Amino acid sequence: MEDLLKLTKKALDAFFVNFNKSSKESSSSNGAKTELVGEPEEADLDGAVMKCQAAKGTDTVSKKEKTDWFCVWADYSTIAMVSPGDTTQGISKDVAIDLTKKLRDQVRVKA
């Protein structure tokens, strides 16, 4: 079980490395300015590993700069990103964590 946890953490870390790389490439190629803020931060999630990170950019509708948090979870069979959005305001880390936990609970299938 410990080996599975290590592999799951590696998969999650690889996701963030690749996401960071692709966000830099797409921001420079399409003119949209989205910047990842800081490093991914661990968050508690029963039975899985989860990290969250902030992304700063300009909302396409309101044209206002805002910061939104997104979270990614990984377990023995799934890796998923949850990126809640709100055109009127930024999304806090706590809100992103809460929505990610609720979504995971809804989509899980018992083995």
C-alpha positions in Angstrom: 0.0 0.0 0.0 2.9 2.4 0.8 4.3 1.8 -2.7 1.0 2.7 -4.2 0.9 5.9 -2.3 4.4 6.8 -3.5 3.3 6.2 -7.1 0.2 8.2 -6.6 2.2 11.2 -5.3 4.6 10.9 -8.2 1.7 11.0 -10.6 0.3 14.0 -9.0 3.7 15.8 -9.0 4.2 14.9 -12.7 0.7 16.4 -13.4 1.7 19.7 -11.9 5.1 19.8 -13.7 3.4 19.2 -17.0 0.5 21.6 -16.3 3.0 24.3 -15.4 4.9 23.8 -18.6 1.8 23.7 -20.8 0.3 26.8 -19.1 3.5 28.8 -19.8 3.5 27.6 -23.5 -0.2 28.4 -24.1 0.0 31.8 -22.3 2.8 32.9 -24.6 1.2 31.5 -27.8 -2.4 32.7 -27.4 -1.7 36.1 -25.8 -3.8 35.3 -22.7 -1.9 36.0 -19.5 -2.4 33.3 -16.9 0.3 32.8 -14.3 0.6 30.1 -11.7 1.3 31.5 -8.3 3.8 29.8 -6.0 4.0 26.1 -5.7 1.3 23.4 -5.4 0.2 23.1 -1.7 -0.9 19.8 -0.1 -4.5 19.5 1.1 -6.1 16.7 3.1 -8.3 14.3 1.3 -9.4 11.0 2.8 -8.1 8.0 0.8 -6.2 10.1 -1.8 -3.6 12.8 -2.3 -4.5 16.3 -3.3 -2.6 19.5 -4.1 -3.9 22.9 -4.9 -2.4 25.9 -6.6 -3.5 29.5 -7.5 -3.6 30.9 -11.0 -3.7 34.6 -11.6 -5.1 36.0 -14.8 -7.7 38.2 -16.5 -11.3 37.1 -16.6 -12.4 36.8 -20.2 -15.9 38.2 -19.4 -15.3 40.9 -16.8 -11.8 41.8 -18.1 -10.8 42.1 -14.4 -7.7 40.5 -13.0 -8.4 37.8 -10.4 -6.9 34.8 -8.7 -8.5 31.4 -8.8 -7.4 28.3 -6.9 -7.7 24.8 -8.5 -7.1 21.4 -7.0 -6.0 18.0 -8.3 -6.5 14.7 -6.6 -5.1 11.3 -7.3 -5.9 7.9 -5.9 -5.2 4.3 -7.0 -7.3 4.7 -10.2 -8.0 8.3 -10.9 -6.3 11.7 -11.3 -8.6 14.7 -11.7 -8.4 18.5 -11.8 -11.2 20.7 -10.4 -11.0 24.3 -11.4 -14.1 26.2 -10.2 -14.7 29.6 -11.6 -16.7 32.7 -10.9 -16.7 35.7 -13.2 -17.6 38.1 -10.3 -14.7 37.2 -8.0 -11.7 35.0 -7.5 -12.0 31.5 -6.0 -10.3 30.9 -2.6 -8.2 27.9 -1.7 -10.8 26.8 0.9 -13.6 27.0 -1.7 -11.6 25.0 -4.3 -10.8 22.3 -1.7 -14.4 22.1 -0.5 -15.7 21.8 -4.1 -13.1 19.2 -5.0 -14.0 17.0 -2.0 -17.7 17.2 -2.9 -17.1 16.4 -6.5 -14.8 13.4 -5.6 -17.5 12.0 -3.3 -20.1 12.3 -6.1 -18.0 10.6 -8.8 -16.4 7.8 -6.8 -17.4 4.3 -7.7 -17.0 1.6 -5.0 -14.5 -1.1 -6.1 
